[in-house]
Amino acid sequence: MYKRVLLKLSGESLGGEQGKGLDVQCLAKFAGEVAKAVRAGYQIAIVNGGGNIFRGLQGVGKGFDRVTGDRMGMLATVINSLALSSALKSEGIRAEVFTATQMTPIATLYTRDNAVKVLEEGGVALIAGGTGNPFFSTDSGAALRALEIGADALLKGTRVDGVYTADPEKDPTATKYDELTFDKCLIDHLKVMDATAYSLCAQDNVPIVVFDINQPDGLCRILGGEKIGTIVHA
């Protein structure tokens, strides 16, 4: 179904059960899933969140102004991308970290052409640092990069197996959607991604697939056309 995708991983997913710091076993597991997909011929770019280390909005309540807090959050995504790139290299997969702002020699400044070149050569492009600007979430950054690289879909790996009418971890009566429209997500305030991400994906008709990143072979199953999780479309 999809040849080239952008995979959005939350920072908390890299932090294991506690959702904090970096869990080596989680990194190895995710790297193994991505490596399997790359070897099968799929092209994968990855955008990581930074919530396992620092979330920009958290800083506002701790004495930081919003701009400083968001910058700290951007740096957290770089740390996560460096960690995941190391795990991918351990799997024998080429992995290059790109950042929205200049961070040489830590990572390469992001350009669309260079990231696409890595994908076409069988590597994984990890695009960190959000959009490089405050007041934008990593969801918005992921949607922007998905459009730029010409992704067939934006895959959002979460701790639950799709989008529900309510938080299934808090409400046992919550029911799962198999598919949704961008408009319904906005009207019903379903927090799959933020409004900016919805708008970007809707304007270029890029579907969002929300799935459980911990489900064995979930990534390859989606790429192969199996309908798991929830698909959000125009």
QUILINFEN-V24762 format. One record per pair of residues at least 4 apart in sequence whose C-alpha atoms are under 8 Angstrom apart, sorted by the first residue. I is the first residue (numbers start at 1). GAP is how many residues later the second one is. Records with the same first field share a line. If there is no record, write none. Layout:
BEGIN
I: GAP, GAP
END
This chain:
BEGIN
1: 221, 222, 223, 224
2: 40, 150, 151, 221, 222, 223
3: 38, 39, 40, 149, 220
4: 38, 39, 40, 146, 147, 148, 149
5: 38, 39, 40, 141, 146, 147, 148, 149, 150
6: 38, 39, 40, 41, 136, 139, 140, 145, 147, 148, 149
7: 37, 38, 39, 40, 147, 148, 149, 150
8: 38, 39, 40, 41, 131, 134, 146, 147, 148, 149
9: 4, 5, 37, 38, 39, 40, 147, 148, 149
10: 4, 38, 39, 40, 41, 147, 148
11: 4, 8, 37, 38, 39, 40, 41, 42, 66, 69
12: 4, 6, 7, 8, 37, 38, 39, 40
13: 6, 13, 39, 145, 146
14: 5, 6, 7, 8, 9, 12, 13, 38, 66
15: 4, 5, 6, 7, 8, 11, 37
16: 4, 6, 7, 9, 10
19: 33
20: 31, 32, 33
21: 31, 32
22: 5, 30, 58
23: 4
24: 4
25: 4
26: 4
27: 4, 56, 57, 60
28: 4, 59, 60
29: 4
30: 4, 183
31: 4, 53, 56, 57, 60
32: 4, 56, 59
33: 4, 184, 186, 187
34: 4, 10, 54, 185
35: 4, 53, 56, 58
36: 4, 184
37: 4, 5, 6, 182, 183, 186
38: 4, 5, 6, 84, 85, 86
41: 81
42: 181
43: 76, 77, 79, 80, 81
44: 75, 79, 80, 81
45: 74, 79, 80, 81, 82
46: 78, 79, 80, 81
47: 34, 79, 80, 81, 91, 94, 95
48: 29, 32, 33, 78, 79, 80, 90
49: 27, 28, 31, 89, 90
50: 4, 5, 23, 24, 25, 26, 27, 30
51: 4, 22, 25
53: 20, 23
54: 4, 18, 19, 22
55: 4, 14, 15, 17, 18
56: 4, 10, 12, 13, 14, 15, 16, 17
57: 4, 9, 12, 13
58: 4, 11
59: 4, 5, 6, 7, 9, 10
60: 4, 5, 6, 9
64: 4, 5
65: 4
66: 4, 68, 69
67: 4, 67, 68
68: 4
69: 4
70: 4, 64, 65
71: 4, 62, 63
72: 4
73: 4
74: 4, 54, 55, 56, 58
75: 4, 54
76: 4
77: 4, 51, 52, 53
78: 4, 21, 50, 51
79: 4
80: 4
81: 4, 16, 45, 46, 47
82: 4, 15
83: 4
84: 4
85: 4, 10, 11, 12, 41
86: 4, 9
87: 4
88: 4, 5, 6, 7
89: 4, 5, 6
93: 30, 31
94: 28, 29, 30
95: 28, 29, 30, 31
96: 11, 12, 22, 27, 28, 29, 30
97: 10, 11, 28, 29, 30, 31
98: 9, 10, 11, 12, 17, 27, 28, 29, 30
99: 4, 8, 9, 10, 11, 28, 29, 30, 31
100: 9, 10, 27, 28, 29, 30, 31, 32
101: 8, 9, 28, 31
102: 5, 6, 7
103: 4, 5, 6
104: 4, 5
110: 4, 5, 17
111: 4
112: 4, 36, 37
113: 4, 36
114: 4
115: 4, 10, 34
116: 4, 9, 33
117: 4
118: 4, 5, 6, 7
119: 4, 5, 6
130: 6, 7, 8, 10, 11, 12
131: 5, 7, 9, 10, 13
136: 4, 5
137: 4, 57
138: 4
139: 4, 54, 55, 58
140: 4, 53, 54, 56, 57, 60
141: 4, 56
142: 4, 12, 55
143: 4, 11, 54, 55, 57, 58
144: 4, 53, 56
145: 4
146: 4, 5, 7, 8
147: 4, 53, 54, 57, 59
151: 55
152: 54, 55
153: 53, 54, 55, 56
154: 52, 53, 54, 55
155: 53, 54, 55, 56
156: 52, 53, 54, 55
157: 53, 54, 55, 56
158: 4, 52, 53, 54, 55, 56
159: 52, 53, 54, 55
160: 8, 51, 52
161: 49, 50, 51, 67, 68, 69
162: 14, 15, 16, 48, 49, 50, 67, 68
163: 13, 14, 15, 27, 29, 47, 66, 67
164: 4, 10, 11, 12, 13
165: 9, 10, 11, 12, 25
166: 4, 5, 8, 9
167: 4, 7
168: 4, 5, 6, 7
176: 54
177: 53
178: 50, 51, 52, 53
179: 51, 52, 53, 54
180: 4, 5, 50, 51, 52, 53
181: 4, 51, 52, 53
182: 4, 16, 17, 20, 50, 51, 52
183: 4, 51
184: 4, 5
185: 4, 5, 6, 7
186: 4, 9
192: 18
193: 4, 5
194: 4
195: 4
196: 4
197: 4
198: 4
199: 4
200: 4
201: 4, 5, 6, 7
202: 4, 5, 31, 32
205: 28, 29
206: 27
207: 24, 25, 26, 27
208: 23, 24, 25
209: 20, 21, 22, 23
210: 19, 20, 21, 22
211: 7, 17, 18, 19
212: 6, 17
213: 5, 6
214: 4
217: 4
218: 4, 10
219: 4
220: 4
221: 4, 5, 6, 7
222: 4, 5, 6
END
